[in-house]
Amino acid sequence: MRRLMLIGLGLAVMFSASLSLTGCVVVAPRPHYAATVWTPGYYAPGGVWISGHWRG
């Protein structure tokens, strides 16, 4: 009986340790990375080709 209790206690400790390690890690964004979007190339009015570029 004592051995069974020790095994149960060990399992409970391992389970609680694994639960404490799970979760969402939130990191603040770095200030020098501006929000940018890739704009693909397209034809502007008049048939002028505008190449793709980063737009912020």
PDB file of N, CA, C and O in Angstrom:
ATOM      1  N   MET A   1       0.827  -1.197   0.000  1.00  0.00           N
ATOM      2  CA  MET A   1       0.000   0.000   0.000  1.00  0.00           C
ATOM      3  C   MET A   1       0.870   1.259   0.000  1.00  0.00           C
ATOM      4  O   MET A   1       0.567   2.247  -0.669  1.00  0.00           O
ATOM      5  N   ARG A   2       1.959   1.194   0.769  1.00  0.00           N
ATOM      6  CA  ARG A   2       2.834   2.353   0.848  1.00  0.00           C
ATOM      7  C   ARG A   2       3.507   2.629  -0.495  1.00  0.00           C
ATOM      8  O   ARG A   2       3.689   3.781  -0.889  1.00  0.00           O
ATOM      9  N   ARG A   3       3.870   1.553  -1.186  1.00  0.00           N
ATOM     10  CA  ARG A   3       4.494   1.698  -2.502  1.00  0.00           C
ATOM     11  C   ARG A   3       3.515   2.316  -3.497  1.00  0.00           C
ATOM     12  O   ARG A   3       3.909   3.158  -4.305  1.00  0.00           O
ATOM     13  N   LEU A   4       2.273   1.919  -3.450  1.00  0.00           N
ATOM     14  CA  LEU A   4       1.239   2.464  -4.332  1.00  0.00           C
ATOM     15  C   LEU A   4       1.033   3.954  -4.069  1.00  0.00           C
ATOM     16  O   LEU A   4       0.833   4.725  -5.008  1.00  0.00           O
ATOM     17  N   MET A   5       1.079   4.361  -2.816  1.00  0.00           N
ATOM     18  CA  MET A   5       0.922   5.779  -2.471  1.00  0.00           C
ATOM     19  C   MET A   5       2.117   6.592  -2.978  1.00  0.00           C
ATOM     20  O   MET A   5       1.946   7.716  -3.449  1.00  0.00           O
ATOM     21  N   LEU A   6       3.326   6.026  -2.884  1.00  0.00           N
ATOM     22  CA  LEU A   6       4.509   6.722  -3.388  1.00  0.00           C
ATOM     23  C   LEU A   6       4.460   6.887  -4.907  1.00  0.00           C
ATOM     24  O   LEU A   6       4.844   7.930  -5.436  1.00  0.00           O
ATOM     25  N   ILE A   7       3.988   5.861  -5.598  1.00  0.00           N
ATOM     26  CA  ILE A   7       3.858   5.944  -7.053  1.00  0.00           C
ATOM     27  C   ILE A   7       2.818   7.008  -7.419  1.00  0.00           C
ATOM     28  O   ILE A   7       3.035   7.809  -8.328  1.00  0.00           O
ATOM     29  N   GLY A   8       1.695   7.007  -6.708  1.00  0.00           N
ATOM     30  CA  GLY A   8       0.659   8.010  -6.960  1.00  0.00           C
ATOM     31  C   GLY A   8       1.155   9.422  -6.686  1.00  0.00           C
ATOM     32  O   GLY A   8       0.856  10.349  -7.439  1.00  0.00           O
ATOM     33  N   LEU A   9       1.909   9.581  -5.611  1.00  0.00           N
ATOM     34  CA  LEU A   9       2.470  10.892  -5.284  1.00  0.00           C
ATOM     35  C   LEU A   9       3.474  11.339  -6.344  1.00  0.00           C
ATOM     36  O   LEU A   9       3.493  12.507  -6.731  1.00  0.00           O
ATOM     37  N   GLY A  10       4.297  10.422  -6.805  1.00  0.00           N
ATOM     38  CA  GLY A  10       5.261  10.741  -7.861  1.00  0.00           C
ATOM     39  C   GLY A  10       4.571  11.144  -9.153  1.00  0.00           C
ATOM     40  O   GLY A  10       4.988  12.095  -9.813  1.00  0.00           O
ATOM     41  N   LEU A  11       3.518  10.426  -9.515  1.00  0.00           N
ATOM     42  CA  LEU A  11       2.762  10.781 -10.711  1.00  0.00           C
ATOM     43  C   LEU A  11       2.092  12.140 -10.573  1.00  0.00           C
ATOM     44  O   LEU A  11       2.047  12.913 -11.530  1.00  0.00           O
ATOM     45  N   ALA A  12       1.575  12.434  -9.395  1.00  0.00           N
ATOM     46  CA  ALA A  12       0.928  13.727  -9.162  1.00  0.00           C
ATOM     47  C   ALA A  12       1.937  14.869  -9.266  1.00  0.00           C
ATOM     48  O   ALA A  12       1.634  15.924  -9.823  1.00  0.00           O
ATOM     49  N   VAL A  13       3.130  14.654  -8.732  1.00  0.00           N
ATOM     50  CA  VAL A  13       4.171  15.686  -8.816  1.00  0.00           C
ATOM     51  C   VAL A  13       4.594  15.905 -10.267  1.00  0.00           C
ATOM     52  O   VAL A  13       4.739  17.048 -10.701  1.00  0.00           O
ATOM     53  N   MET A  14       4.795  14.823 -11.021  1.00  0.00           N
ATOM     54  CA  MET A  14       5.180  14.963 -12.428  1.00  0.00           C
ATOM     55  C   MET A  14       4.072  15.625 -13.244  1.00  0.00           C
ATOM     56  O   MET A  14       4.360  16.444 -14.117  1.00  0.00           O
ATOM     57  N   PHE A  15       2.831  15.289 -12.979  1.00  0.00           N
ATOM     58  CA  PHE A  15       1.705  15.891 -13.695  1.00  0.00           C
ATOM     59  C   PHE A  15       1.594  17.374 -13.384  1.00  0.00           C
ATOM     60  O   PHE A  15       1.379  18.181 -14.289  1.00  0.00           O
ATOM     61  N   SER A  16       1.736  17.742 -12.123  1.00  0.00           N
ATOM     62  CA  SER A  16       1.645  19.167 -11.777  1.00  0.00           C
ATOM     63  C   SER A  16       2.826  19.949 -12.338  1.00  0.00           C
ATOM     64  O   SER A  16       2.672  21.112 -12.712  1.00  0.00           O
ATOM     65  N   ALA A  17       3.999  19.329 -12.401  1.00  0.00           N
ATOM     66  CA  ALA A  17       5.160  19.997 -12.993  1.00  0.00           C
ATOM     67  C   ALA A  17       4.949  20.215 -14.487  1.00  0.00           C
ATOM     68  O   ALA A  17       5.297  21.273 -15.012  1.00  0.00           O
ATOM     69  N   SER A  18       4.385  19.232 -15.172  1.00  0.00           N
ATOM     70  CA  SER A  18       4.143  19.399 -16.605  1.00  0.00           C
ATOM     71  C   SER A  18       3.057  20.440 -16.862  1.00  0.00           C
ATOM     72  O   SER A  18       3.124  21.160 -17.858  1.00  0.00           O
ATOM     73  N   LEU A  19       2.069  20.531 -15.992  1.00  0.00           N
ATOM     74  CA  LEU A  19       1.038  21.566 -16.140  1.00  0.00           C
ATOM     75  C   LEU A  19       1.610  22.959 -15.907  1.00  0.00           C
ATOM     76  O   LEU A  19       1.191  23.922 -16.549  1.00  0.00           O
ATOM     77  N   SER A  20       2.557  23.064 -14.997  1.00  0.00           N
ATOM     78  CA  SER A  20       3.133  24.383 -14.719  1.00  0.00           C
ATOM     79  C   SER A  20       4.009  24.864 -15.865  1.00  0.00           C
ATOM     80  O   SER A  20       4.236  26.067 -16.000  1.00  0.00           O
ATOM     81  N   LEU A  21       4.509  23.946 -16.698  1.00  0.00           N
ATOM     82  CA  LEU A  21       5.355  24.334 -17.817  1.00  0.00           C
ATOM     83  C   LEU A  21       4.569  24.649 -19.084  1.00  0.00           C
ATOM     84  O   LEU A  21       5.126  25.207 -20.029  1.00  0.00           O
ATOM     85  N   THR A  22       3.296  24.303 -19.118  1.00  0.00           N
ATOM     86  CA  THR A  22       2.489  24.595 -20.299  1.00  0.00           C
ATOM     87  C   THR A  22       1.892  25.979 -20.171  1.00  0.00           C
ATOM     88  O   THR A  22       1.727  26.503 -19.069  1.00  0.00           O
ATOM     89  N   GLY A  23       1.574  26.557 -21.303  1.00  0.00           N
ATOM     90  CA  GLY A  23       0.938  27.868 -21.281  1.00  0.00           C
ATOM     91  C   GLY A  23       1.392  28.706 -22.444  1.00  0.00           C
ATOM     92  O   GLY A  23       2.153  28.256 -23.301  1.00  0.00           O
ATOM     93  N   CYS A  24       0.927  29.907 -22.463  1.00  0.00           N
ATOM     94  CA  CYS A  24       1.217  30.831 -23.538  1.00  0.00           C
ATOM     95  C   CYS A  24       2.324  31.783 -23.098  1.00  0.00           C
ATOM     96  O   CYS A  24       2.255  32.381 -22.025  1.00  0.00           O
ATOM     97  N   VAL A  25       3.329  31.912 -23.929  1.00  0.00           N
ATOM     98  CA  VAL A  25       4.418  32.836 -23.638  1.00  0.00           C
ATOM     99  C   VAL A  25       4.155  34.119 -24.426  1.00  0.00           C
ATOM    100  O   VAL A  25       4.069  34.088 -25.654  1.00  0.00           O
ATOM    101  N   VAL A  26       4.030  35.222 -23.738  1.00  0.00           N
ATOM    102  CA  VAL A  26       3.754  36.500 -24.381  1.00  0.00           C
ATOM    103  C   VAL A  26       4.998  37.362 -24.285  1.00  0.00           C
ATOM    104  O   VAL A  26       5.527  37.597 -23.199  1.00  0.00           O
ATOM    105  N   VAL A  27       5.453  37.825 -25.427  1.00  0.00           N
ATOM    106  CA  VAL A  27       6.637  38.676 -25.492  1.00  0.00           C
ATOM    107  C   VAL A  27       6.235  39.979 -26.158  1.00  0.00           C
ATOM    108  O   VAL A  27       5.572  39.966 -27.195  1.00  0.00           O
ATOM    109  N   ALA A  28       6.626  41.097 -25.579  1.00  0.00           N
ATOM    110  CA  ALA A  28       6.303  42.396 -26.155  1.00  0.00           C
ATOM    111  C   ALA A  28       7.017  42.564 -27.486  1.00  0.00           C
ATOM    112  O   ALA A  28       8.165  42.141 -27.618  1.00  0.00           O
ATOM    113  N   PRO A  29       6.368  43.171 -28.478  1.00  0.00           N
ATOM    114  CA  PRO A  29       7.026  43.369 -29.768  1.00  0.00           C
ATOM    115  C   PRO A  29       8.179  44.352 -29.655  1.00  0.00           C
ATOM    116  O   PRO A  29       8.147  45.267 -28.832  1.00  0.00           O
ATOM    117  N   ARG A  30       9.181  44.164 -30.471  1.00  0.00           N
ATOM    118  CA  ARG A  30      10.326  45.067 -30.459  1.00  0.00           C
ATOM    119  C   ARG A  30       9.951  46.361 -31.164  1.00  0.00           C
ATOM    120  O   ARG A  30       9.291  46.329 -32.203  1.00  0.00           O
ATOM    121  N   PRO A  31      10.357  47.490 -30.619  1.00  0.00           N
ATOM    122  CA  PRO A  31       9.921  48.770 -31.178  1.00  0.00           C
ATOM    123  C   PRO A  31      10.474  49.078 -32.561  1.00  0.00           C
ATOM    124  O   PRO A  31       9.843  49.835 -33.299  1.00  0.00           O
ATOM    125  N   HIS A  32      11.628  48.529 -32.951  1.00  0.00           N
ATOM    126  CA  HIS A  32      12.192  48.877 -34.244  1.00  0.00           C
ATOM    127  C   HIS A  32      11.608  48.075 -35.391  1.00  0.00           C
ATOM    128  O   HIS A  32      11.975  48.309 -36.543  1.00  0.00           O
ATOM    129  N   TYR A  33      10.698  47.127 -35.115  1.00  0.00           N
ATOM    130  CA  TYR A  33      10.020  46.401 -36.180  1.00  0.00           C
ATOM    131  C   TYR A  33       8.681  47.069 -36.448  1.00  0.00           C
ATOM    132  O   TYR A  33       7.725  46.875 -35.698  1.00  0.00           O
ATOM    133  N   ALA A  34       8.612  47.841 -37.497  1.00  0.00           N
ATOM    134  CA  ALA A  34       7.355  48.494 -37.851  1.00  0.00           C
ATOM    135  C   ALA A  34       6.443  47.469 -38.531  1.00  0.00           C
ATOM    136  O   ALA A  34       6.917  46.533 -39.174  1.00  0.00           O
ATOM    137  N   ALA A  35       5.158  47.655 -38.383  1.00  0.00           N
ATOM    138  CA  ALA A  35       4.191  46.771 -39.026  1.00  0.00           C
ATOM    139  C   ALA A  35       4.204  47.055 -40.525  1.00  0.00           C
ATOM    140  O   ALA A  35       3.827  48.143 -40.959  1.00  0.00           O
ATOM    141  N   THR A  36       4.633  46.086 -41.304  1.00  0.00           N
ATOM    142  CA  THR A  36       4.696  46.255 -42.748  1.00  0.00           C
ATOM    143  C   THR A  36       3.922  45.147 -43.434  1.00  0.00           C
ATOM    144  O   THR A  36       3.710  44.075 -42.866  1.00  0.00           O
ATOM    145  N   VAL A  37       3.506  45.416 -44.654  1.00  0.00           N
ATOM    146  CA  VAL A  37       2.730  44.464 -45.446  1.00  0.00           C
ATOM    147  C   VAL A  37       3.344  44.397 -46.829  1.00  0.00           C
ATOM    148  O   VAL A  37       3.692  45.427 -47.407  1.00  0.00           O
ATOM    149  N   TRP A  38       3.482  43.180 -47.371  1.00  0.00           N
ATOM    150  CA  TRP A  38       4.001  43.027 -48.717  1.00  0.00           C
ATOM    151  C   TRP A  38       2.883  43.288 -49.714  1.00  0.00           C
ATOM    152  O   TRP A  38       1.843  42.631 -49.679  1.00  0.00           O
ATOM    153  N   THR A  39       3.099  44.242 -50.595  1.00  0.00           N
ATOM    154  CA  THR A  39       2.142  44.559 -51.649  1.00  0.00           C
ATOM    155  C   THR A  39       2.672  43.960 -52.943  1.00  0.00           C
ATOM    156  O   THR A  39       3.734  44.364 -53.416  1.00  0.00           O
ATOM    157  N   PRO A  40       1.956  43.005 -53.524  1.00  0.00           N
ATOM    158  CA  PRO A  40       2.459  42.395 -54.758  1.00  0.00           C
ATOM    159  C   PRO A  40       2.387  43.376 -55.928  1.00  0.00           C
ATOM    160  O   PRO A  40       1.707  44.401 -55.865  1.00  0.00           O
ATOM    161  N   GLY A  41       3.103  43.035 -56.990  1.00  0.00           N
ATOM    162  CA  GLY A  41       3.097  43.885 -58.177  1.00  0.00           C
ATOM    163  C   GLY A  41       1.716  43.931 -58.826  1.00  0.00           C
ATOM    164  O   GLY A  41       0.937  42.983 -58.726  1.00  0.00           O
ATOM    165  N   TYR A  42       1.432  45.035 -59.484  1.00  0.00           N
ATOM    166  CA  TYR A  42       0.134  45.196 -60.138  1.00  0.00           C
ATOM    167  C   TYR A  42       0.256  46.231 -61.260  1.00  0.00           C
ATOM    168  O   TYR A  42       1.214  47.001 -61.320  1.00  0.00           O
ATOM    169  N   TYR A  43      -0.728  46.223 -62.129  1.00  0.00           N
ATOM    170  CA  TYR A  43      -0.786  47.218 -63.204  1.00  0.00           C
ATOM    171  C   TYR A  43      -1.624  48.402 -62.741  1.00  0.00           C
ATOM    172  O   TYR A  43      -2.791  48.245 -62.380  1.00  0.00           O
ATOM    173  N   ALA A  44      -1.033  49.562 -62.754  1.00  0.00           N
ATOM    174  CA  ALA A  44      -1.740  50.790 -62.400  1.00  0.00           C
ATOM    175  C   ALA A  44      -2.520  51.272 -63.623  1.00  0.00           C
ATOM    176  O   ALA A  44      -2.280  50.797 -64.734  1.00  0.00           O
ATOM    177  N   PRO A  45      -3.444  52.203 -63.431  1.00  0.00           N
ATOM    178  CA  PRO A  45      -4.159  52.757 -64.585  1.00  0.00           C
ATOM    179  C   PRO A  45      -3.178  53.318 -65.610  1.00  0.00           C
ATOM    180  O   PRO A  45      -2.199  53.970 -65.245  1.00  0.00           O
ATOM    181  N   GLY A  46      -3.431  53.071 -66.857  1.00  0.00           N
ATOM    182  CA  GLY A  46      -2.543  53.500 -67.931  1.00  0.00           C
ATOM    183  C   GLY A  46      -1.563  52.413 -68.329  1.00  0.00           C
ATOM    184  O   GLY A  46      -0.693  52.652 -69.166  1.00  0.00           O
ATOM    185  N   GLY A  47      -1.681  51.214 -67.749  1.00  0.00           N
ATOM    186  CA  GLY A  47      -0.827  50.093 -68.113  1.00  0.00           C
ATOM    187  C   GLY A  47       0.578  50.176 -67.548  1.00  0.00           C
ATOM    188  O   GLY A  47       1.496  49.569 -68.099  1.00  0.00           O
ATOM    189  N   VAL A  48       0.770  50.911 -66.464  1.00  0.00           N
ATOM    190  CA  VAL A  48       2.091  51.035 -65.837  1.00  0.00           C
ATOM    191  C   VAL A  48       2.236  49.935 -64.788  1.00  0.00           C
ATOM    192  O   VAL A  48       1.374  49.764 -63.926  1.00  0.00           O
ATOM    193  N   TRP A  49       3.351  49.184 -64.878  1.00  0.00           N
ATOM    194  CA  TRP A  49       3.593  48.096 -63.917  1.00  0.00           C
ATOM    195  C   TRP A  49       4.243  48.657 -62.653  1.00  0.00           C
ATOM    196  O   TRP A  49       5.286  49.307 -62.715  1.00  0.00           O
ATOM    197  N   ILE A  50       3.617  48.398 -61.514  1.00  0.00           N
ATOM    198  CA  ILE A  50       4.170  48.775 -60.207  1.00  0.00           C
ATOM    199  C   ILE A  50       4.682  47.484 -59.570  1.00  0.00           C
ATOM    200  O   ILE A  50       3.911  46.556 -59.324  1.00  0.00           O
ATOM    201  N   SER A  51       5.985  47.435 -59.305  1.00  0.00           N
ATOM    202  CA  SER A  51       6.559  46.210 -58.755  1.00  0.00           C
ATOM    203  C   SER A  51       6.180  46.031 -57.291  1.00  0.00           C
ATOM    204  O   SER A  51       5.780  46.984 -56.621  1.00  0.00           O
ATOM    205  N   GLY A  52       6.308  44.810 -56.807  1.00  0.00           N
ATOM    206  CA  GLY A  52       5.998  44.522 -55.423  1.00  0.00           C
ATOM    207  C   GLY A  52       6.932  45.250 -54.472  1.00  0.00           C
ATOM    208  O   GLY A  52       8.101  45.471 -54.788  1.00  0.00           O
ATOM    209  N   HIS A  53       6.419  45.622 -53.310  1.00  0.00           N
ATOM    210  CA  HIS A  53       7.225  46.355 -52.350  1.00  0.00           C
ATOM    211  C   HIS A  53       6.625  46.201 -50.953  1.00  0.00           C
ATOM    212  O   HIS A  53       5.470  45.810 -50.787  1.00  0.00           O
ATOM    213  N   TRP A  54       7.449  46.520 -49.959  1.00  0.00           N
ATOM    214  CA  TRP A  54       6.972  46.514 -48.578  1.00  0.00           C
ATOM    215  C   TRP A  54       6.315  47.858 -48.287  1.00  0.00           C
ATOM    216  O   TRP A  54       6.873  48.915 -48.578  1.00  0.00           O
ATOM    217  N   ARG A  55       5.139  47.797 -47.718  1.00  0.00           N
ATOM    218  CA  ARG A  55       4.382  49.016 -47.444  1.00  0.00           C
ATOM    219  C   ARG A  55       4.136  49.099 -45.940  1.00  0.00           C
ATOM    220  O   ARG A  55       3.626  48.155 -45.336  1.00  0.00           O
ATOM    221  N   GLY A  56       4.486  50.191 -45.360  1.00  0.00           N
ATOM    222  CA  GLY A  56       4.327  50.340 -43.923  1.00  0.00           C
ATOM    223  C   GLY A  56       3.522  51.511 -43.648  1.00  0.00           C
ATOM    224  O   GLY A  56       3.264  51.823 -42.485  1.00  0.00           O
TER     225      GLY A  56
END
